Amino acid sequence: MHKVVIVGRPNVGKSSLFNRLLKKRSAVVADVPGVTRDLKEGVVETDRGRFLLVDTGGLWSGDKWEKKIQEKVDRALEDAEVVLFAVDGRAELTQADYEVAEYLRKKGKPVILVATKVDAPQHEAYLGPLYALGFGDPIPTSSEHARGLEELLEAIWQRLPVKQIDTEPEVAAIRLAIVGRPNAGKSSLLNAILGEERVIVSEEPGTTRDAIDVEFFFGGQRFVLVDTAGIRKRPESLVEELAIRRSLKAIDEADVVLLVVDPFQVGDRELKLANEALDRGKPVLLVITKWDLANKEDAPKMRRLLREKLAHLDHLPRVFTSALTRQNLDRIFREAVRLHELNQTRVPTAELNRWVGVWTTRVQMPNFKGKPLKILYATQPEVAPPTFVFFVNHPEFVTRAFENYLKNRIGEDLGLREVPFRLAFRGRRED
């Protein structure tokens, strides 16, 4: 797939441009510099084809992340076919703009100069100084008002090399959202899987400030790994609040949620995050990180403590791993595939109703004033999560105890204990 990379100094509107071209709010945007630190990818769909768009952190930011950010931009540009050099079209050029221009000249990549924040035609009169950067005519754009995007897309396609059309059907990706509390080891886990420092890792909580999508292949299966910002009880800034919202959105869009658990710091936060995912119908895999720090003598005790602290999640599968030693990284993907397939389980109606006959003979059915509850038949209209609808004579007769009984039987007898599923009860005349 073609690759286009957005580059520029901080706060020139790179992430806003990224969101506009993707036609969705994918990157966190705020009026403070340095919100984007890691590479963020998305696929732009146009009438002429698709290309991978990469958002990058601001160069020459002058903050402590500057070197790390430049390393990631260097990596993004290695196989880039076109670079979008974003500059603020309504501000004077800064020394950082000239530094970025010189940096891009040395890279030798095709560059399109994009003037951002040009909200109205009269603002184009201020674009004259941009020619000093040496990249020809700037393309005036406004992410806020969607100005100049068609012209920009046309310029991109003119510079992209012609590639042979790939006729192979695209393999559907399994989306894995990596979630957890701050400093649980999410970014370290992603870097270990990829074998490179794709996202910045620091002991400082809150280093990851947006959800980062990365494509990865394992065993012939395509995955999209989504590293998310750590979720605190109380966000400490607007940027962090926006990042947490993106983390929850990543859970909504995921096929499987990898809940990263630091075995030395476990509590209600992990239970809450697991319930957030399960309530949204998402399978959860517990990924216990930093297991290299547990020696042979302490490991059994730590496992026992984890079972006690995560007692309400005892039905969920778990993998003990280490980003440092790469222990069990492959097992994460095998378990994720298994959970994804389990979440797609569809029980034939005839088989489901045979089980209903067995279940109802093993329990005393609820009744109201001598009238017993009767299950007329059951069906499964949906998967992901599996949803079972029971048609009964009187839905109001269904007690919580009986509903829990059915949940236990479905979990055990239909093998769905490890994934969330839903039950609904309908009257005989309801659709």
C-alpha positions as CSV (number, residue, x, y, z in Angstrom):
1,M,0.0,0.0,0.0
2,H,1.2,3.6,-0.7
3,K,2.5,5.5,2.3
4,V,2.1,9.2,2.9
5,V,3.6,10.9,6.0
6,I,2.7,14.2,7.6
7,V,5.6,16.1,9.0
8,G,6.0,19.5,10.6
9,R,6.9,21.4,13.8
10,P,4.5,21.2,16.8
11,N,1.0,22.8,16.7
12,V,0.7,23.4,13.0
13,G,-2.4,21.3,12.6
14,K,-0.9,17.9,11.6
15,S,-3.4,15.8,13.6
16,S,-6.3,17.9,12.4
17,L,-5.3,17.4,8.8
18,F,-4.8,13.7,9.6
19,N,-8.4,13.4,11.0
20,R,-9.9,15.4,8.0
21,L,-8.2,13.2,5.4
22,L,-9.4,10.0,7.3
23,K,-12.9,11.6,7.6
24,K,-13.0,10.6,11.3
25,R,-11.7,11.8,14.6
26,S,-8.8,9.4,14.9
27,A,-6.1,11.5,16.6
28,V,-6.4,13.6,19.7
29,V,-6.3,17.3,18.9
30,A,-5.8,20.1,21.5
31,D,-4.4,23.6,21.5
32,V,-1.2,22.6,23.3
33,P,2.1,21.5,21.6
34,G,3.3,17.9,21.8
35,V,0.0,16.1,22.0
36,T,1.2,13.6,19.3
37,R,4.4,11.8,20.3
38,D,4.1,8.4,18.6
39,L,3.3,7.5,15.0
40,K,-0.4,7.2,14.2
41,E,-1.6,5.4,11.1
42,G,-4.9,5.3,9.2
43,V,-6.0,4.3,5.7
44,V,-7.4,7.0,3.4
45,E,-10.1,5.8,1.0
46,T,-10.5,7.7,-2.3
47,D,-12.1,7.1,-5.7
48,R,-8.6,6.5,-7.1
49,G,-7.5,4.0,-4.4
50,R,-6.2,3.7,-0.9
51,F,-3.1,4.9,0.9
52,L,-1.7,4.7,4.3
53,L,-1.5,8.1,6.1
54,V,0.9,8.5,9.0
55,D,0.7,11.3,11.6
56,T,3.9,12.2,13.4
57,G,5.0,14.1,16.4
58,G,6.2,17.7,16.1
59,L,9.8,18.1,15.1
60,W,12.2,20.6,16.8
61,S,9.8,20.8,19.8
62,G,12.5,21.7,22.3
63,D,11.0,19.3,24.9
64,K,12.4,16.2,26.5
65,W,10.8,13.9,23.9
66,E,12.4,15.7,20.9
67,K,15.0,13.0,20.2
68,K,12.6,10.1,20.5
69,I,10.1,11.8,18.3
70,Q,12.7,12.5,15.6
71,E,13.8,8.8,15.7
72,K,10.2,7.8,15.0
73,V,9.8,10.3,12.1
74,D,13.1,9.0,10.7
75,R,11.6,5.5,10.7
76,A,8.3,6.6,9.2
77,L,10.1,8.3,6.3
78,E,12.2,5.3,5.4
79,D,9.5,3.9,3.1
80,A,7.4,7.0,2.6
81,E,6.5,7.7,-1.0
82,V,5.1,11.3,-0.4
83,V,5.7,13.7,2.5
84,L,3.1,16.4,3.5
85,F,5.1,19.2,5.0
86,A,2.6,21.0,7.2
87,V,3.1,24.7,8.1
88,D,0.8,27.2,9.8
89,G,-0.5,29.3,6.9
90,R,-1.6,32.2,9.2
91,A,1.6,32.5,11.2
92,E,5.1,33.7,10.5
93,L,7.6,31.1,9.6
94,T,9.7,30.0,12.6
95,Q,13.3,28.7,12.9
96,A,11.7,25.3,13.5
97,D,9.9,25.5,10.1
98,Y,13.3,26.1,8.4
99,E,14.9,23.3,10.3
100,V,12.2,20.9,9.2
101,A,12.5,22.1,5.6
102,E,16.3,21.4,5.6
103,Y,15.7,18.0,7.3
104,L,13.2,17.0,4.6
105,R,15.6,18.1,1.8
106,K,18.2,15.7,3.1
107,K,15.7,12.9,3.1
108,G,15.2,13.3,-0.7
109,K,11.5,12.4,-0.6
110,P,8.7,14.0,-2.8
111,V,7.4,16.8,-0.6
112,I,4.0,18.7,-0.8
113,L,4.0,21.9,1.1
114,V,0.6,22.2,3.0
115,A,-0.5,25.5,4.4
116,T,-2.9,24.7,7.3
117,K,-5.5,26.9,9.0
118,V,-6.2,28.9,5.8
119,D,-9.9,29.3,6.7
120,A,-10.9,31.8,4.0
121,P,-9.7,32.8,0.5
122,Q,-8.5,36.2,1.8
123,H,-6.0,34.5,4.1
124,E,-4.1,33.1,1.0
125,A,-2.6,36.6,0.6
126,Y,-0.3,35.7,3.5
127,L,1.2,32.6,1.9
128,G,4.0,34.5,0.0
129,P,6.8,33.9,2.6
130,L,6.2,30.1,2.4
131,Y,8.0,30.0,-0.9
132,A,11.2,30.6,1.0
133,L,11.0,27.0,2.3
134,G,12.0,25.9,-1.2
135,F,9.1,23.4,-1.9
136,G,7.2,25.4,-4.5
137,D,3.5,26.3,-4.4
138,P,1.9,25.7,-1.0
139,I,-1.6,24.1,-1.0
140,P,-3.9,26.2,1.2
141,T,-6.1,24.0,3.4
142,S,-8.4,24.3,6.4
143,S,-9.2,21.3,8.4
144,E,-11.9,23.1,10.3
145,H,-13.8,24.1,7.1
146,A,-12.6,21.2,4.9
147,R,-11.0,23.7,2.4
148,G,-8.4,22.5,-0.1
149,L,-8.7,18.8,0.7
150,E,-9.6,17.7,-2.9
151,E,-6.7,19.7,-4.3
152,L,-4.4,18.1,-1.7
153,L,-5.6,14.6,-2.5
154,E,-5.1,15.3,-6.3
155,A,-1.5,16.5,-5.6
156,I,-0.8,13.4,-3.5
157,W,-2.0,11.0,-6.3
158,Q,0.0,12.9,-8.9
159,R,3.2,12.2,-6.9
160,L,2.5,8.6,-5.8
161,P,4.2,6.1,-8.1
162,V,1.9,3.8,-10.2
163,K,1.6,0.4,-8.6
164,Q,0.2,-2.8,-10.0
165,I,-3.3,-3.4,-8.6
166,D,-3.4,-6.1,-6.0
167,T,-6.2,-8.5,-6.9
168,E,-5.7,-10.7,-3.8
169,P,-8.6,-10.3,-1.4
170,E,-7.7,-8.5,1.8
171,V,-7.6,-10.7,4.9
172,A,-9.9,-9.3,7.6
173,A,-7.9,-8.0,10.5
174,I,-8.6,-8.8,14.1
175,R,-8.4,-5.6,16.2
176,L,-6.7,-6.0,19.6
177,A,-7.1,-3.1,22.0
178,I,-4.3,-3.0,24.6
179,V,-5.7,-1.3,27.7
180,G,-4.7,-0.9,31.3
181,R,-3.8,1.5,34.0
182,P,-0.9,4.0,33.4
183,N,2.6,2.3,33.6
184,A,1.2,-1.2,33.4
185,G,3.6,-2.0,30.5
186,K,1.3,-1.6,27.5
187,S,3.7,0.3,25.3
188,S,6.6,-2.0,26.3
189,L,4.5,-5.0,25.3
190,L,3.7,-3.5,21.9
191,N,7.3,-2.7,21.3
192,A,8.3,-6.2,22.3
193,I,5.8,-7.7,19.9
194,L,7.0,-5.5,17.0
195,G,10.6,-5.9,17.8
196,E,11.3,-2.2,17.7
197,E,10.6,0.9,19.8
198,R,7.5,1.9,17.9
199,V,6.0,3.9,20.8
200,I,7.8,5.9,23.5
201,V,8.3,4.1,26.8
202,S,9.0,6.0,30.0
203,E,8.6,5.5,33.7
204,E,6.6,8.7,33.7
205,P,2.8,7.9,33.7
206,G,0.8,9.2,30.8
207,T,3.6,9.1,28.2
208,T,1.2,7.6,25.7
209,R,-1.4,10.3,24.9
210,D,-3.5,8.8,22.1
211,A,-4.6,5.4,20.8
212,I,-1.9,4.1,18.4
213,D,-2.9,1.6,15.6
214,V,-0.2,-0.7,14.3
215,E,-0.7,-3.5,11.7
216,F,0.9,-6.8,12.5
217,F,0.9,-10.3,11.0
218,F,1.1,-13.6,13.0
219,G,0.6,-17.1,11.7
220,G,-0.9,-15.7,8.4
221,Q,-3.5,-13.7,10.3
222,R,-3.6,-9.9,10.1
223,F,-4.0,-8.0,13.4
224,V,-4.4,-4.3,14.2
225,L,-2.8,-3.6,17.6
226,V,-4.1,-0.5,19.3
227,D,-1.9,0.8,22.1
228,T,-4.1,3.1,24.3
229,A,-3.4,5.7,26.9
230,G,-3.5,4.5,30.5
231,I,-6.9,5.0,32.2
232,R,-6.8,6.8,35.5
233,K,-9.7,7.3,37.9
234,R,-9.4,11.1,37.4
235,P,-7.8,12.6,34.3
236,E,-5.2,15.3,35.2
237,S,-5.6,17.4,32.0
238,L,-7.9,18.0,29.0
239,V,-5.4,16.1,26.8
240,E,-5.5,13.1,29.1
241,E,-9.3,13.2,29.3
242,L,-9.5,13.2,25.4
243,A,-7.0,10.3,25.4
244,I,-9.1,8.3,27.8
245,R,-12.1,8.8,25.6
246,R,-10.1,7.5,22.7
247,S,-9.1,4.5,24.8
248,L,-12.8,3.7,25.5
249,K,-13.5,4.1,21.8
250,A,-10.7,1.7,21.0
251,I,-12.5,-0.9,23.2
252,D,-15.7,-0.3,21.3
253,E,-14.0,-0.9,18.0
254,A,-11.9,-3.9,19.2
255,D,-12.6,-7.6,18.5
256,V,-10.6,-8.7,21.6
257,V,-9.4,-6.6,24.5
258,L,-5.9,-7.3,26.0
259,L,-6.1,-6.1,29.6
260,V,-2.5,-5.6,30.6
261,V,-2.0,-6.2,34.3
262,D,1.0,-5.3,36.4
263,P,1.2,-8.1,39.0
264,F,2.8,-5.7,41.5
265,Q,-0.1,-3.2,41.2
266,V,-3.5,-4.8,40.9
267,G,-6.8,-3.5,42.2
268,D,-10.3,-2.2,41.4
269,R,-9.0,-0.5,38.2
270,E,-8.5,-3.8,36.5
271,L,-11.9,-5.0,37.5
272,K,-13.5,-1.8,36.2
273,L,-11.7,-2.0,32.9
274,A,-12.6,-5.6,32.4
275,N,-16.2,-4.9,33.1
276,E,-16.1,-1.9,30.7
277,A,-15.1,-4.3,27.9
278,L,-17.4,-7.1,28.8
279,D,-20.4,-4.8,29.1
280,R,-19.6,-3.8,25.5
281,G,-19.6,-7.4,24.4
282,K,-15.8,-7.7,24.0
283,P,-13.8,-10.8,24.9
284,V,-11.0,-10.0,27.4
285,L,-7.6,-11.6,27.7
286,L,-5.7,-10.9,30.8
287,V,-2.0,-10.3,29.9
288,I,0.1,-10.4,33.1
289,T,3.2,-8.4,32.3
290,K,6.7,-8.1,34.0
291,W,6.6,-11.8,34.8
292,D,10.4,-11.9,34.5
293,L,10.5,-10.2,37.9
294,A,8.8,-13.1,39.6
295,N,11.4,-15.7,40.6
296,K,10.5,-19.4,40.9
297,E,10.0,-19.2,44.7
298,D,7.7,-16.2,44.5
299,A,5.7,-17.2,41.4
300,P,3.2,-19.6,43.0
301,K,2.4,-17.0,45.7
302,M,2.0,-14.2,43.2
303,R,-0.3,-16.4,41.1
304,R,-2.4,-17.1,44.2
305,L,-2.6,-13.4,45.1
306,L,-3.6,-12.5,41.5
307,R,-6.4,-15.1,41.7
308,E,-7.6,-13.5,44.9
309,K,-7.5,-9.9,43.7
310,L,-9.0,-10.8,40.3
311,A,-11.5,-13.3,41.7
312,H,-14.4,-11.8,39.7
313,L,-12.4,-12.3,36.5
314,D,-11.4,-15.9,37.3
315,H,-13.4,-17.1,34.2
316,L,-11.2,-15.1,31.8
317,P,-8.1,-16.6,30.2
318,R,-4.7,-15.2,31.1
319,V,-1.2,-15.2,29.7
320,F,1.9,-14.6,31.8
321,T,4.4,-12.7,29.8
322,S,7.4,-10.3,29.8
323,A,8.4,-7.6,27.3
324,L,12.0,-8.0,28.4
325,T,12.4,-11.8,27.9
326,R,9.6,-12.0,25.2
327,Q,8.1,-14.9,27.2
328,N,4.7,-16.1,25.8
329,L,4.3,-13.3,23.3
330,D,3.1,-15.8,20.6
331,R,0.6,-17.3,23.0
332,I,-1.1,-13.9,23.3
333,F,-2.1,-14.1,19.6
334,R,-3.1,-17.7,19.7
335,E,-5.4,-16.9,22.7
336,A,-6.7,-13.8,20.9
337,V,-7.7,-15.8,17.8
338,R,-9.4,-18.4,19.9
339,L,-11.4,-15.8,21.8
340,H,-12.3,-14.1,18.6
341,E,-13.6,-17.3,17.1
342,L,-15.4,-18.2,20.3
343,N,-17.2,-14.8,20.2
344,Q,-18.4,-15.7,16.7
345,T,-20.0,-18.9,17.9
346,R,-23.5,-19.6,16.4
347,V,-25.5,-22.4,18.0
348,P,-28.0,-24.0,15.6
349,T,-31.6,-23.5,16.7
350,A,-32.3,-27.2,16.9
351,E,-29.3,-27.8,19.1
352,L,-30.1,-24.8,21.3
353,N,-33.6,-26.0,21.9
354,R,-32.4,-29.6,22.8
355,W,-30.3,-28.0,25.5
356,V,-33.2,-25.9,26.7
357,G,-35.2,-29.1,27.1
358,V,-32.3,-30.5,29.2
359,W,-31.9,-27.4,31.3
360,T,-35.6,-27.0,32.1
361,T,-35.8,-30.6,33.4
362,R,-33.0,-30.0,35.9
363,V,-34.5,-27.0,37.7
364,Q,-37.8,-26.0,39.2
365,M,-39.3,-23.4,36.9
366,P,-40.3,-20.1,38.4
367,N,-44.1,-19.6,38.8
368,F,-46.5,-16.9,39.7
369,K,-49.6,-17.8,41.6
370,G,-49.5,-21.3,40.4
371,K,-48.7,-20.4,36.8
372,P,-45.2,-21.8,35.8
373,L,-42.9,-20.1,33.4
374,K,-42.6,-22.0,30.1
375,I,-39.9,-21.6,27.5
376,L,-41.6,-22.1,24.1
377,Y,-38.4,-22.0,22.1
378,A,-35.0,-20.3,21.9
379,T,-32.9,-18.9,19.1
380,Q,-29.6,-17.1,18.6
381,P,-30.0,-14.1,16.2
382,E,-26.6,-12.5,16.7
383,V,-22.9,-13.1,17.3
384,A,-20.1,-10.9,18.7
385,P,-21.4,-11.1,21.4
386,P,-23.5,-14.3,21.1
387,T,-27.1,-13.2,21.9
388,F,-29.8,-15.7,22.9
389,V,-33.5,-14.9,22.7
390,F,-35.9,-17.1,24.8
391,F,-39.6,-16.9,23.8
392,V,-41.7,-17.6,26.9
393,N,-45.3,-17.5,28.0
394,H,-44.8,-14.7,30.6
395,P,-41.5,-12.7,30.4
396,E,-42.3,-11.1,33.8
397,F,-42.1,-14.5,35.5
398,V,-38.3,-14.7,34.7
399,T,-36.4,-14.3,38.0
400,R,-32.8,-13.2,38.4
401,A,-31.9,-16.5,39.9
402,F,-33.4,-18.4,36.8
403,E,-31.6,-16.0,34.4
404,N,-28.3,-16.7,36.3
405,Y,-29.0,-20.4,36.0
406,L,-29.4,-20.1,32.3
407,K,-26.2,-18.0,32.0
408,N,-24.2,-20.7,33.9
409,R,-25.6,-23.5,31.7
410,I,-24.9,-21.6,28.5
411,G,-21.4,-20.8,29.8
412,E,-20.6,-24.4,30.7
413,D,-22.7,-26.6,28.3
414,L,-22.2,-24.4,25.2
415,G,-18.6,-23.6,26.0
416,L,-19.0,-19.8,26.2
417,R,-17.7,-19.2,29.7
418,E,-14.7,-17.2,28.5
419,V,-16.6,-14.7,26.4
420,P,-19.5,-12.3,27.1
421,F,-23.0,-13.2,25.8
422,R,-26.4,-11.8,26.2
423,L,-29.9,-13.1,27.1
424,A,-33.3,-11.7,26.2
425,F,-36.8,-12.9,27.0
426,R,-39.7,-12.2,24.8
427,G,-43.5,-12.9,25.1
428,R,-45.0,-15.4,22.6
429,R,-46.6,-12.6,20.5
430,E,-43.5,-10.4,20.4
431,D,-41.2,-10.3,17.3
